[in-house]
């Protein structure tokens, strides 16, 4: 699925994403449905002195591209991307750091779900390409259920260069791909870990695979030969974190 160019990157919608944006001082303006009565949201809007607009549901449907806004849409500050050095600095403070690299994820729902898993499993940061990759959008924010506020994301022009830098800093690179011959459960994930996940249709590019230390796979026992990338990411992060 190609990213929706109409997906406004400076809006969030839904009660939980809105609460997280308000708590983290990201909100600039609030649009709530007439009759909206969630005191948690309304009290934070008032406490943060955010301009409040009571509007008809049609306005919220339009702002959210008919997403499940639950009666609230916020205009927020632009998402602040991190950089590779900042993610490395955070990772080096942890005993068993994990960094996730995404090779051209295109579906905002997958990206949002992956960010949620990264927060759950204490991933130090996500590295994505600056092109051919869905950026942080309001759909990504909604699906992450607020995790977007707590996970660092860096954009780079070349994933292979980024992987080499991570190797120089002591990380082992584990690429998850159907071409792998090693069961993910049979791997010792000791030390700093980089997990690489590929795009929904093409998987991991050849150059990125060549720059990986290990190519692992999740064995399939059913009638389909692959998992949704966000589901696979959650399974692998859980296994790595359990090392």
C-alpha positions, 0 to 999 in steps of 0.5 A: 500500500502506497502512503496516502499523500493526503494523510496530514502529518501534523494532525492526530486523532482518537482519544489515546493519541490525543491524550499522549500529544497533549501530555507531551506538549505537542498540541497546537489546536483542538477540534472536538465534536459538539457534545464531546464529554471526555473530561480527561481530554477536555481538562488537558486542553484547558490546562495546556491553554490549547485553542478549542473548537467545537465542531460538527462530526462532518468536520472531524471526518474531513480532518481525519479522512474519515478515520476513527477520530472518536470525537477529537482531532488535534493539530500538532507540532511537526514530528521531530525525527531523531538522527542516527547518532542520537539513537546510538547514544541512547542505545549505548546507555542500555545493557542489551540495546535493540535498534530496528531498521525498516527497509521501505515499509509502505503501509502506515498501519504496519508502521504504526503497529511496529512503533507500538511494538518497539515501545513495548520491547524497549527498542532504542530507536527505528531507522528508516529511509528518507525515500520510499518509506511511509513517514510519520503521519496521522494514521501512523500516530493513531495506530501506534496508540500514543507510542509515537511519543516515546520511540525515536525515529531517524531518517537516513538516505542509505541503509547500508551506510547506516548498518556499517556505522552500527557495526562499527559501534558493536552491533550485530545485524540480524535480517529477517527474510524468507531466504534465511536458513536459520530459525529465529529461535535458534539464534543467540542474540547476545550483545547489541542487536539490530533487527532489519525488516523488509517491505511488505512486497519486496522484502529486504533489498540485496545490498542490505542483506549483504550487509547483515551478519545473520539472515533469520526466518520465522518458520511457517507451518500453514498454507501461507508462506509469510506473516504481516510485517508488523506481526513478524516484527513483534514476534522477533522483538519479543524473542530478542528481548527474552535473550 
